[in-house]
Amino acid sequence: MNKMTNPGGEAAKVASPIAHAGGWQNTVALTGFILVAIAQVSNMILARGLAGSVPPFALAFFRWTIIAAGLAPFALAEIRYGKIPLVRNAWPILAAGFMGMFLCGGPIYIAGVSTTAIHIALIMALSPIMVLLISAARGMEHIGPLQWLGTVLALAGALLIISGGHPETFAQSSAAWGDLLVVLAMLGWSGYTLVQSRVAPGASLLARVSLFAAAGALCSLPPAAWEMWTTPAQAFSIKALEAYLFAGLVPGLLAYAGFAWLGGKFGSVRTSLVLYIGPIASALLSFLILGEPPTAIHFIGGFLILGGVWASLRR
């Protein structure tokens, strides 16, 4: 019988492992995206779960120190090979560390006292919108009608989340002020996104993150030292030590290493889909760990934010 028409012939034998490999790769990809998203949003769960019981800047300082030390071999190797000229990049590294690590460190942990992890995740998801607007203002990006529509929808969703559906009582809400701290962190992360790509673009992500984390730890050191001096019982407790290790390892080394692995395997565009999984993972973890289920406001605001970000990032 002709092999081309025989289902059990060589053609079928070749096609079967290819299909199997494709299915396996999809499973690995989906699992990787979910695990990285969970690792990233676990920092928001930590912020809400601690609710100020561990000094915020001390937590940020030790988190970034652990990340900087853990990724230091990558940075040292690429500095030695000349991929990261430190003298020329010193100020950009410090700026990236201040915006992306300092502003997204202590303020997030302070915000966790009064706002929820779901709020933090949804507001942080606005970062691509801010990057787009800043890029357009600097003439680096053209915003079309669909992108403007997406921007308006996302900002409307953020306003709904922050105001809780009651903008008239915004100023009296303690949660709203926590949300404003998250807005500050989100703006810092947007600035970091624009700056970090210009720092030694030929170097690997993990090597650069090590330097940014070191800069973030340096910026966090003064307020962290004050917290350690004034509240040593909180800063040096067993609970604080556990928080430092968790923050440095899970939403730190594991999250960054996982993100770098996804980027190398699936490309930066597909890896950015983690952005859409994060708020969903945050909502599920908030319910399972913290007992804080999402409300109708979260569903509506989240739909507007994520839908708006999706529309604004389409060409």
N, C-alpha and C positions, 0 to 999 in steps of 0.2 A: 504493500500500500504506500502511496506517496506520503512522505513525511510532512508536506505542507498541509495535507488534509487530515492527517492522523492526530486526534486530540492528545494522544499519548506520545507523540513524536518529539523531536528535538526542539521545535519551536515552542511547544507548550512547556517543556522543561526549562527553557531560558526565560520565558515570560513570567513563570510562577515566582522565582526568587526575586525578580525585579519588583513585582507587585508587592511581595512580602516586605522587601526592603523599604519601599515607599511607605507602607503602612506603619512599619516600625519607626521610621524617621518622623512621621507625623505624631506618633505617640510620644516619642522622646521630646519633640518640639513642644507639644502641648503641656507635657509634664514640666519641662524646663520653664516655660512661661509662667505657669501657675506657681511653682516653687519660688521663682525670683520675685514675683509679685507679692507673695505672702511674706517673704523675707524683707522686702522693702517696707510694706505697710506695718510690719510688726513693730517698727519704731513708733508709729502713731498709737498702736495699742499700748505700748510701753508707756508713752507719755500720759495717756489717759488712765492707765492702771495705777501708775505711781501717784498721779494727782498731786505733785509737789512734795511728796514725802522724801524724795532724794533731791538734794540741791541741783537745780537745772544746769548751771554752767559747769559744775564739777562733773556731772554726767556727760555733758557735751565734750569737755576736755578729755576725759578718759576714753570716751568713744573714739574720738578722732586720733588720739595717741595710739590706741590699739590698731586702728586701721593703718595709720602711717607706718608703724613698726612692722605690721604683718606684710605690707606690700613694699617695704623698703628694699628687699633684694631686687625687685624689678626696677625701681628707680635708680639704685646704685649702679646696676649693670648698664643701664642706658645713659646715665651720666658719664660713666667711664668710657663708653663707646662714642661719646660726643653727640648723642641724639637729643639731649636736653642741655643746652647751654645755660647754666644757672645764672650767670652774671646778666645776660641779656633778658632773661625771663623772670628775674627776682620780683619785680613789682607786679607783673601780671599774675604770677603765682600767688602773691600775697593778696591781690585783689580778688582772685578766684576763691581763695580760701576764706576770705572775709565774707563774700556774698553767698557762696554755696555752702560753707560749713559753719561759720559763726552765726550768720542770720538764720540758718536752718538747723541750728543746734539748740541753744538755750531757749530762744523764743518759742520753739515748738513744745518744749517740756513745760514751760510756763503756761502756754495756752491750754495744755491738757488738764489744768486745774478746773477750767470753766467751760471748755467746749469739748465736743465728742470726737472720737477718732474718725467717725464718718465725715464730720465737718472738715477735719484736717485733710483727709484724703481728697474730698471733692474740691476744696479750695486749691490745694496743691496741683490738681489736675488742670488748673487754668494756666499753668506756666507756658505751654506752647502758644497760647493766645497772646500772652504778654511778649514772648519772643517775636512773634509775627508782627505785632504792633510796633515794637521798638525797631525791628528791622525795616519796616515800612517807613517809619519816621526818619530813619537814617538813609533812606534811598536804596537799601539793600534788597528790598522785596516789594513786589507789586501786589496789592490786595484787590482781587476781583469781587464781583457782586456776591458770589457764593461764600467767599471768605468773610466779607462784611456781615452777611447774614449769620454765619456761624459764630462770629465774634459777638454779635448782639445777643444771640440766643445764650451763649455761654455766660456772658456777663449778667444777663437777666437771671439765669439759674443761680449764679453766685450771690446776687442780691437777695434772691428768695431764701437761699440757705442761711445767709448771715442774719437777715431780719427775722427769720422764722415765720415769714408770711405776715409780719406785723411791723412794717417800717416805721410806724408812728411811735413805737416804744423802743426803737433801736438803741438810743443813748442810755436807757435805763437797764439794759440787759447785760448781765455780767458775761454771758456766753458770747454776746456780740463783740465784746472787747477781746475775748480770747480769739475769736475769729479774725479780728483785725491784726493780731500778732501773727496769725497764720498767713494773712495777706502779705504782711511784711516779709515773712519767710519765703513766700511764693515769688514775690518780686525779686528777692535776693537770688533765688534759684534761677530765675529767668536771666538775670544779669550774669550769673555764673555760667549758664549755658552758652551765652554769647562770647564770654571772655575765654573760657577754658579751651575752646576749639582753636584759639589762636596761640596757645602756649605749646610750643614744641609739637606741632601737628604730626611730625614724623615718629613721635614716640608712642608707645602703647598706652592704652587707657589706664591700666593698673599702675604703671609707673607714674603717670601724671596725677592720678588720684592720691597716691602716696604723698606727693609733694603738696597737693591742695589740702589734704587732711592734716599734714604737719603745720601748714599755715593756719588752718582753722583751729587747731589745738593751741597754737601760739596766741591767736586773737582771744581765745576763750580763757587763757590762763589767768589774766588779772581778775576778772569777776569770780573765777573758780577758786583762786587763792583766797579771796575775801570770804567766800562761802565756807571754805575749809577752816579758816581762822575763826569765824563767828559761830559756825554750827558744826563743830567737829563730830559730835555724836551722830548727826545725820550723814555727814560726808564720809565717815569711815566705819559705818555699820556693815553687818553682814548683808543686809538688804541692799545697801548701796553697792557693795562689791559685786553682788549677783547682777545688779542692774548694769554696772559698768561692763562686765564681761559679756552679758547678753547683747547690749547695744553695740559693742565693738565687734562681736562675732557674727550675729545673725543679720540685723539690718546694716551691718558693716562689711566685714570681709566676705561673708557668704553672698550677700546681695550684689556687691560690686564684682566679685569673681564670676558669679552666675550671669550677670548682665554682660560682662566681657565675653564669656563663653558663647552666649546666645548671639552676640554681635558678630563674632568670628565665624559661627556656623551658619547663621541665617541672614546676616546682613543687618545694617543699622535700621533700615526702613521697617522690616518685619519685627525687629526687636523692639521698636518703639510702641508696638501693640501692647506691651506690658502696661503702658499708661492707662489703657482701658480696663485691664483686669484689676488694677490696684484698688479703685474704689469699691468694686464688687467684693474683692477679698477682704477689704477693710470692714464692709458692712457685715459679712458673714462672721469674721473674727470678733467684731464688736458684740454681736449677738451671742456667740458661743462662749466667749471668754469673759466679757464685761457685763453681759446681760442687758445690752443697750440695742434693741432692735431698731431698724430704720423706720421712719415715719413716712406719711404721705408726702410731706415737704421734701424729704430726702429723695424719694423716688422721682418727684417732679423736677426738683432742682438738679438731681444727678442726670436725668434724661436730657435736660436742657444743656448742661455743661458738657457732657460727653458727646452728645449729638452736635453741639456747636463746635467743639474741638475737632471732631471728625470732619465736619463740613469745611472748617477753616483750613485744614491741612490738605484738602483735596486740591489737585491742580485743575 
